[in-house]
Amino acid sequence: MSAVHDRAEPSAPALPTASAAAAWRALRRTLRPHRLLITWASVITLAASATAMVPPFAIGILVDALGTGAPGSALVWCLASIAASLLGGALLTWYARVLYARIAEPTVATLREDAVEHALHLESGILERAGDGELVSRVSDDSRLISQAVAWLLPALLSAGTLLVLSVPGLFTLHWVLGLTGLIAVPMYLLSLRWYLPRSAPLYREEREILARRTNTFLNAFHGRAMLHSQGWAQTQIDALEHASDDSRHVADRVFRMLTRYFARNNRAEFITMAALLTSGFFLVQANAATVGAVTTAALLYHRLFDPISEVVTLFDMLQEAGIALRRVTGVLLAARRTPLARSAVPSASSPAEGLTLSGVSHRFETGPQVLGNLDLHLRDGQCVALVGSTGAGKSTAAKILSGVIEPSSGTAALDGTALAALDTATLRRNIALISQETHVFAGTVRENLLLGSTAPCTDARIQQALETCHAGWINALPEGLDTLLGSDGHQLTAHEQQHLALVRIELLNPRIIVMDEATAESGSSNSRTLDMAAAALAAGRTALVIAHRLSQARLAHRIIVMEHGQIIEDGSHEELLAAGGRYAQLWAAWEG
């Protein structure tokens, strides 16, 4: 048998990141239903861009008209055309932005919903190893970047492209020298991009990963705040948060420095080209080869390109960020989903035909050390079993395997002789429920939180019966009782109340077997008795596995199993284990003392 190592928390790579090709395929597939809207929005954008060409030519005509003493009607015509083009361009641009928003928001919502739906069916243990913050970062911050890119990228590219296509020939129609002078900027812009692109992609990827780690650190601290304070570990977690924030600040500073240098290169190109246009225009006017109005139009045409070119330059920055974000969101869809194995439901001859069993179970996370080693365990119907041991003994891993949350690396977890992996999710959850110390309150009413997972209608009388069974009468004392709104905008529950709510929810689900992974560990001394009573009521008449945070809980079980280093070292009743004078007796003496 290979050595079994103590392991408190597995570490593994985060959720996968999709390739650029896979990410863009996913985006195109999501955009496909909006083809007509995209086409119409593009037409409006092109029209808005075309109106921007009117003012430079009108101002050039106006300058020449003023120089030649043209009649006032010509001046009025020029001013009216400028005003009309500005108003029409503003209205068309506004309408195009509305259309692109109608494209972007549903598109990103679909990507986000697909990612969350897929995450809820991931292969066991993937999200646990990646951390909550990794998924939250992908469906929030990364989705926001994609939304901005979809809403701004296409209109800005179309606008800039239209102006470029119209402006460059426009410069040549004024004078071929002005046209050639305007092209001076092209190689400088290309050199700027050549410098920027190889540096930006790795830096933005690093930034997204660091932000995800910061989110993960914050969520871990937030969810475990009660335990951190009770154990005196708050400062350690604060230091970890400060370190994560420092990393985020440092990478943001590096991004800003890179962008500053990038924009400086583009500004230099604009300055040199504008100076060259004005200089060549001066000599053309001196030589009577062009009018002052023509040179004015040329300068305004090129100046009019500053904003769209700057937008395109900025869009390369946005495109790099959004591209990484899109790959991360799409990567969630590449993670392996949990699927029932196509196995026969014939009971195994090596497993008891009744109850929940582990047969020769060993487990390791990815390529890490072994967490469980050749574990055999049988929970008989109606039996309450307490699992105790030091931190990292493998208790939580065993509990998750017994509840079907993760599959063992080797061996079999079975219910009545049928492998848990062969059961569909509905059958598995109807029979086995896991309650952990990591609870979550969803935005909604108390009633909605209590009925999560319930497939059958549930009356208020049944809910009241569950509240009474679990000694949770305080719920009726909330401002609106069962209709009290919970969540960030509603009533805030304490850690003890969240745990109690989770226990009542399990009572309403009424599973055949419950696995309680330190389900009352969050409570303080003043509330521990209430939660212990609720847990005892849940276990009564059911098969129950209780990972005991306090040995006073273990004492009440029919049977106590002691684990160390991924193996069972003692098994018996409270009295039997005390009489044996082994590890449990030592733990009990320390607890009593």
N, C-alpha and C positions, 0 to 999 in steps of 0.2 A: 504494500500500500504506500502510495506517495505521502510525503509529509503534508500535514495539514497546518496552515498558518492562521494566526489570528488576523482577522480583517474586519475593521469597523465599518468601512465604507468603500465600495468599489470605485475605482477610477477607470474611465474608459473614454474613447474619443467622443466628441460631441456629435450632434446630428450631421449627416452628410451634407456636402455642398455640391450642387449639380454642376455639370459642365456648362459652359456658355451656350453651346448648341442646344442642350436639353432645356435650358432656362428660356431661351428665345422661342423654342417650339411651344413650350407651355404658354408663353405670353401670346403668341399668335393664335393658338387654339382658343384662348380666353377672349381675344379681341374679335374673333371671327363673327360672332352674332351681331357685332356693331359695324359691319362693313359699310352699309349705306350711310349711317350716321357719320362715319369717318370720312367718306367721300364728300358728303355735303359740307362738313366742317372744313375740309381741305379747300373746297371751292371758295368758301367765304373768306378763308385766310388768304388765298391768292388775290382775291379782289381787294381785301384790305391792304395788302402789300403794294398792289398796283397804285392805289390812291396816294401812297407815300411818294411816288415819283413826280406828282404834279407840282408841289411847292418849289423844289429847286429850279425847275424850268420856268415856272411863273415868275419867280424872283429874278432870274436872269433876264427875262423879257422886260420886267419892270425896271431893272437897272439901265438897260439899253434905252428904254422908252424915256426915262428921266433924263438921260444924257442927250437925247435928240430932241427933246421938247415935244413929245407926243401929246395928243389931246387927252383931256381928263377921262374920257370914256374908256380909253385903253388901260389907264391906271385902275379904274374901278373894276374892269373886267379881270385884271390880274389879281386884285385883292379878293374879289368874289370867288374866283376859282380856287385860291388858296384856302379861303374859309370853308368852302364846300368840301374840298378834299380832306381837310382836317376833321370836319364833322362826320363826313361819311366814313373815313377811316376809323374814327373812334367807335362809331356805332357797329361797324362790321367786326372790329377787333373784339368788342364786348360780346357780340353774339357768338363769335367763334369760341371765345373762352367758355361761354355757357355750354356750348355743344361739347367741347372737349372735357369739361367737368362731368357731363352726363355720360361720357365714355369712360373716363378714368375711374370714377368712384365704383360703379358696378363691377368693372374689371378687377380692381384690387380687392373688392369685397369677395368676389368669387375665388380669387387666389387665396385669400386669407381663410375663407370658410373651408376650402378644400384642404388646406394645410392643417387646420384645427381638427376637421373630421378625420383626416388620416392619422393625426397624432393620437386621437382617442382609440385607435385600433392598432397601434404600433406593436411590434414584437416586444414581448415582455422585457422590461428592464432597460430599454433604450432611453426612454425619457428620464428614468431615474438616474442613469449614468450621465446623461447630458446635463441635467439640472433644469429646474423650472425656468430660470432666467434665459436659457438658450432659446426655448420655444417662445417665451413672451417677447423677447427681443426681435425674433423673426416675424411674428405676426403683428407687431406694433411698430417699432422704429423702422424696420426694413420695409414693411408694407407702406408706410408713410412716404418713404423715398421713392418707391415704385409709383405711387399715386401722383406725386409731383412730376416725375419724369413723363408719365403718360399724358398728363394734362398740359405740360409745357414743351416737351421735346418736339413733337411733330409740328405744332403751329410755329414754333420758333425756327425750326429748320426750313419750313416752307416759306416763311416770311423772309428769312435771310437769303434763301436760294433765289426767290423771286427778285429781290432787290439787286442781288449780284448779277443775275441774268439780264436785268434791265439797265443797271447802272453802267456796267462795263461797255456795252455797245453805245450807251448814251454818251460816255466820255469820248469814244472814238468818233461819234457823229459831230461832236463839238470841235474836235481837232485830233488828228492821229497822235500828235505828241502828247496831248493830255491823256489819251487812252493808254499809251505805253507807260507814261509816268505812273498812272494809277496801278499798273501791274507790279510795280516795285514791291508792294506790300506782300504779294503772294509767297515768294520764297521765304520771307522773314516769318510769316505765319506758319508755314510748313516746318521751318526749323524749330519754332517754338513748340509745335505739337510733337515733333520728334524728340525734343528734350522732355516733354511732360508725360507722354503716354507710358513709357517704360517705368517711370517712377511712381505714377499715381495708382495703378492697379494694386500692386503689393501693399502700398500704404493704406489704401481704403479697405482692403481685405483685413489688414491688421487692426484698423480702427473698428470695424464691425465686430470682430472677435473680442476685442478688449471691452467694448460696450456691452456685449452679451455677458462677459464674465462679471462686469460690474453689476449688471442687473441680477445675475444669479446670486452674487454675494449679498446684495441687498435683500432679495426675497428670502434667502435662507435665514438671514438675521431677523427679518420681520416675522416669519412664521415661527421661529424658535425663540422669540423675545422673552417669553415667560420663563423658559428653562434657562436662558442665558443669565437673566437677572437672579433667578433662584440659586444658580450654581456659582455666581460671581464671575461669569465669563464675558460679561458685556463689553468690558474694555478691550479684550482680545478681538472680539468681532468688530468693534469700532475701529481698531487699528487695521483690520483686514479691509474694511470699507474705505478707510483713508488711503490705503495702498492701492486699491482698485481705482479710486477716484484720481489718484496721482497718475497712474498709468494712462487713464482716459485723458487727463489734461495734457500729459506729455505728447501723446500721439496727436491730439487736436492741435497742439502748438506746431508739431512737425508738418501737419497738413496745411496749416495757415502759412507757414514759411514757404512751403512748396508753391502754394497758390500765389503768394505775393511775388515770387520770382517769375512765375508763369505770366501773370498779368503785366508785370513790368516789361517783359519781352514784347508783349502785344502792344502795350502803350508806346514803346519805342518804335515799333513798326508803323503805328499810326502817325506819330510825330514826324518821322522821316518822310513818309509818303506825302503828308499834307504840306510839309515844307517844300518838297520837290514840286508838287503841283502848283503852289503859289509862285515859286521861283520860275518855273517854266512858263506859267501863265503871264508873268510880268514881261518876260522877253518876247512872248508871242504878241502881246498887246503893243509893246514897243515897236515890233516889226510889222504892225497892222495885219498880222496873220489871224488874229482872233479879237473879239470884242471883250470889253470889261464884263459884260453880262454873261458871255460864254464861260469866261474864267470863273466868274462867281458861281454859275451853275455847276461847273466841274468841282469846285471846292465844296459846295453844298451837297452834291451827289456823294462825294467821298465821305464827307462828314456824316451824311445820313446813314452811311454804312457802319459807322462806329458802333451804334447800339446793336444792330442785328449781328455784326461780327463778334462783338463782345458777348452777345447772348449765345452765339454758337460756341465761342470759347468756353463760356460758363457751362454750356450744355455738355461739353466734353467732360467737364468736372462732374456734372450731375449724372451723365451717362455712366461714368466709371463707378460712382457710388451706387446708382440704381442697378447697374449690372451685377455688382457684387450682392446687393440686397436681393435681387431677383433670383440669383443662383442659390442663396441661402433659403429663401422661402420655398423655392421649387425642390430644394434638397430634402425638405421634410417629406415630400411625396415619394422619395426614393428609399426611405427607411423601410425595413421589412415589417409588414403587417402580421399580426397574430392570426393564423388560420388553423382551424381544427385539423388534426392529422386524420388521414383516411385509414383509420384502424378499425379492426373488428371490436365490437362491444362484448365479445365473449370474455368472461372473467378469467384472469390469469390463475393458473394452478398454484403459483408461488405466493399469491396474495389471499388473505382472508376474504371471504365472499361478502362480508358485512363491515361497514365503517370506512374510515379514511385511513389510508396507509401510505407509508414510504417504504420502498423495498430497494435496498442497495443503492441509495441515492448519494451521489457525490456532485459537487457543484463548484465551478470557478467562474469568475466574470472575465470574459474575453481571454486574454493570455495571462491574467493575474494569478496569484497563488490560490490554492484550493481552499474553499470556505467550508464545505461540508465533506466528510469522508465516510463513504459506505454506511450511510445512516439507515436504520430500520426502525420504524415506528408504526404503531397501530392504535388508532383512537376508536374505541367501541362506541356504539350508539348510546346516547344518554350519559356518557362519561365526561366529567370535567377534569382536564389535565392542565397542570401548571408547568410552564417551561421557565427555568431559571438558569442563571449563569452570568459570568462577567461580561462586560462590554466587548463585542467582537467575537463572542463564542459561536456565533452562527445562528442565534435564535431567530432574528428577523428574516434571514434567508430561508430558514426552514419553514417559518410561518407563511412566507410568500409562495413557496413551492406547494405547501399543503392547501393554500387557497387558490392555486392555479394562476397566480399573477406572473410567476416566472416558471420556466420549465427547467428541470435539472439537467446538468451536463451528461449524467449517466444515471441509470436506475429509473424507477417508475414511481410516480405519485398516482394513486388510484382511489376511486370512490366505488365501493361495493365491487371491487375487482376490475372496474373499467378505468383505463388511464384518463386522467383529467384532460390531457392534451387531445383526446378523442371526443370530448364533449363540446357541444356548441356553447357559445357564451351564455345564452339564455338559460340553458340547463345548468351550467356551472354556477351561475350567480343565484339561481333559484335554490340551489342546495347549499352553497358555501358563501359566506360573507366575511370579508376582512374589515376589521376596524383598527386603524392605526392611530398613533398619537398626532399625526399630521392631518388635522381636519381643515375643512374649507367651508365657508359660508358663501352661498351664491346670492347674487343680487335678486331679490324677490321677497315674497312673504315667508313667514315662518311655516305656513302650511305647505307652500311649494318646496321649501327646503326639506321638510319632513317626508314628503311624498316622492322625492327623487328616487328613481329606480323602480317605483311601484308600477306594476302593469295593470292591476285590477282597481276598479273604483274603491275609494276608501271614504267612509262616512265620518262625520265629526265625532260620532259616538265611539267609533273604533280608535280614532286619534286620542280621545280622552281616556280610553282604556289603556292605551300605550303610555300616555303621560303618567297615569296612576301607577302602572306596573314599574316604570322606571323612576318613580319619585321625582318627576319633573313638573310639579305643579306651578313652579315659578313662570312657566311659559304662559299660562293663563293670566298672569299678573302683568304681562307686558302691556304697553299702551293700547294696542289694538288686538291683544290676544293672538290668535292664530293668523290674523290678517296684518300683523305688525310687519312693516317693510324693513328688511335687513339689507346690509351692504354698505358701501361707502357713503351713500346718500340717505341711509336709513338708520335704524337703531343699531348700535354697536354692541356686540356680544363679547363678554370676557372669554378668555381661553377656557375657563371651566365650563361656561355656558355652551361654547362651541362643541366641546367634547360631549357634554350631556345631550345636546341636540343630535349628534351623530349616533349616540346609543339608542335614542328614541326612534330614529330613522330605521335602525336595524330591527328593532322590535316590530315596527310596522311591516317591514319586508318579510319577517317571519321565516328566515332560512332554517334549514334542517341543522346546519353546522355553522358555528361562529368561531372565527379566529381573531382574538384580541391581542394586537401587537402593542403592548403598553398603552392600551386605550385610555387609561386614566392617569397617564404620567404627567400631563400638563397641570393637574390640579395642585393647589397649595394645601397646606395642612388643614385649613378650615373647610375645604371643600372635598377633600379626599374621601371622607366617609360617605357623602352623598353619591359620588361617582362609583365608589365600591359597591354600594347598595344597588345602583342601577345595573352595574356589570353582573352582579350576582343574580339579579332578577332575570337578566338576559340568558345567563348560563343555565338557569333552572329548567330542567326538562329537555335540554338540548345537548348535543355533543358540542363541547367547547374546548378550545385550546387557548390558554391565557398565558401570554408572556408577562410575567409578574414584575412590575416595577418595585413593588413593596412585598416583602416576604409575608406580611400579614394576609395578602391576597392568596399567595401560594398555599398557605396553611388550610384554607377552606376547600381546596380542590380534593377530588377523590384520589388523585395520583399526581406525583411531582416528578418531573424529569430534569436532571441537572446536565447541562451541556458545557463543555470546555473544548476549545480548539476544534470546533466542528464535529465533535463526537459526543454521544451520550455516555456519561460516566456513572450516573446513578439513576435509579428508577424505583419508586415506591411511594408509600404514603408518608405523611409528615412524621408520624411516630416511628415508622420503620427506618426512615433516613436519619432521624436523630439518634436512634439506637445504634445505627451502623457507625456513627462517629466519623463520617467522611466529609466531603466538600460541603454538602448541604448543612451538616451540623456546624461547620466552621462559619458559613454564611449566616446561619441563624444566631449563633453566639454573637457575631459582630452586630447583627441587627438588634438583638436584645440589649447588648451593651451600649 
